[in-house]
Structures are given as C-alpha cells and as structure tokens.
Amino acid sequence: MTATILPMDNTAVAFPERRRNQRQTCNIKACVVQCGFEYACVLTNISTGGACLISPCLLEEMQLLRLEIVGFGGVTAVVRWTEDGETGVEFHSDPDTVSRLGNFLERAAAQPETTAGSC
C-alpha cells in the first residue's frame, strides 16, 4: 500500500504506507481517561492496532492512556504523535482484545452510524 502527497509544486510523490493495520475512516465517540478524568473525543479512523482521534485535552507523545470507545469498551493506548489537534494512538492489546476490535470494526462498517452514546 502507498500513500500520495502533493508538495508545494503540486508534483505527486508516493511513499510506502508504514501502518501495519488497515485503517477505517469513522466518526466514533470515545473518552480519553487519564489521571481520574474523562475527556470526550472523536475517533476519525481506527484499526485493530490504533486510532486517530480529536480531543480537547493536551496529549503528549509516549503518554499512556485508557480509551473508552462507545459500543466497544476500554483499551489501553500510547500516544505516538500529535499534530494540529489530532492525536495518533497505538493500542496495547492482547489477542482477545484485537479479535474483539476486529469484530467491532466489522459491525461499525456495516452500520456507519456509530456516533450515538456517551462515555
């Protein structure tokens, strides 16, 4: 898999995709849980290995957190990057959680309206 970017001169440049897991674009409500506080967020894409989220709380690279995903439940994650209000996290999941995430993603793809609910 490759991705394409357009630099300033509008010349397309392809580079290899580094993600191990296929991401699924979504709009899923979740909560970042850290230090006893919950912060609402929205997942903009997700895979069995991680997610991209938008959250009002300040997150830093290598920060460990718990992500409570509406319709799925909790998963531990580490912040891998943060830029322009978006944050990329990598899930720290056991095989059972990865399997449940896979099932959750299949259901979410079948019914894209997964934004209902709250933390």
N, C-alpha and C positions, 0 to 999 in steps of 0.2 A: 504494500500500500504506500502511496506517496501523497504528499500534500503540495499545493502550489501557492506561491506568494507572488505578489506584484510589487517590486521595489519602486522607488521614485520615478524611474524612467519607463514604467509600465511594461518591462520585459519580464515575462513569466519565468520563474525559477522553481524547479521541482526539487524537493528534498525528501529523504525517506522518513516515513512515519515511525516515531520511536515508541509509541504506546504498544503494549503487549496485548491489550484487550480492546475490541471494537467498542467505540462509544456510541451511545444512543442519545440523540437530542431529546430533551424533555423539558417539562415545567412542573417539577415536583416540589411540594412544600416539605421542609425539614426544619430541624433545630440544631444549632451548634450548642453543645453542652460543655462548659468548661468552668472550673472553679465554683461549682454550685449554681451557676447562672445559665439560663437558656436564652438563646438569641435566634429569632426566626430567620430563615434563609430560604432560598430557592435554588434547587439543583437545575442547571441548564443543560448538562449532559452527564451521563452515568454509564459505567460498565461494571463488570464484576471486580475490577481492580481499583476503581477510583471514580472520582466525580469532579465536576467543576461547579462551583456554587457562587452565589451572590449573597453577601451578608453585610449588615451594618457594623458588625463587630470587627475590631482590628485583629487580624491573624498574622502570625509570623512564620516564616519557613522553619521547618523541623518541629513545629509545635504539635503536640499530641492532643487530640480532642475526641469527643464522642459525637457522632452524628445520628440523630433520631430522625428517620425517614418515614413520613406519613405513608401508611399502607405496608410498611416493611418492618420497622423496628430499629433497633440500635446497631451501630457498627463503629468500631474504633478506627480512627484515621490519623494520618500525619500530613501536615501541610507541606506540599512540595514546591509551590510557587504562589505568588500573589501579585497581581498587576491590574491596574485600572478598575479596582472594585471587584474583581473576580479572584477566586482562590481555587487552586487545584489541590485536591487531596488524594492520597493513596490509602486504600483500605488495608487494615491489618486484620485479615480474615482467616479463620480456619476453613478446611474444606467444606464443612457443613454450611457455614455462612455463605461461602462462594456459591454453593449449589442453590441455596435459598435466594440469593441475589439474582442468579440466572433465571429462576422461576419467576421472580418478581419482575424482572425486565421483560420477559415474555408476556406476562399479563399486562404490563404497562404499555407495551407496543400494541397489544390487541385492543386496548381501550385507552386512548391517549389522554383522556380527561382524568388525570391522577392528581390534580391540584387541590381537591377538596380536603377538608380536615385541618387540624392544627396540632401542634406539639402536645 
